[in-house]
Amino acid sequence: MHEDHTMTTVQINLPDQLAQEAQRAGLLTPATIERILREYLKVHKTDELFAAMERMAAVDEPAMAPEQVADELHTMRSERRGSR
């Protein structure tokens, strides 16, 4: 599941009690920390996607019809060809 291109050593400072509890729970192994970080990043990316979708849905302007998008692209390409 994970990529083994290169590895980076990371040193972190934790309060003693938290470090001891995490160690006892088996959370400080490289594999577990990697899994936790990957899961966090996946959730964070999903949250960002939903936030972007909410921002797009909040825009009051009507969406362009596919024909309007095609017309706009055609106009832009024509203008670009004409400016050469």
Residue pairs with C-beta under 8 A, 6 or more apart in sequence:
2 34
2 38
14 22
19 28
22 28
26 32
27 33
27 36
64 72
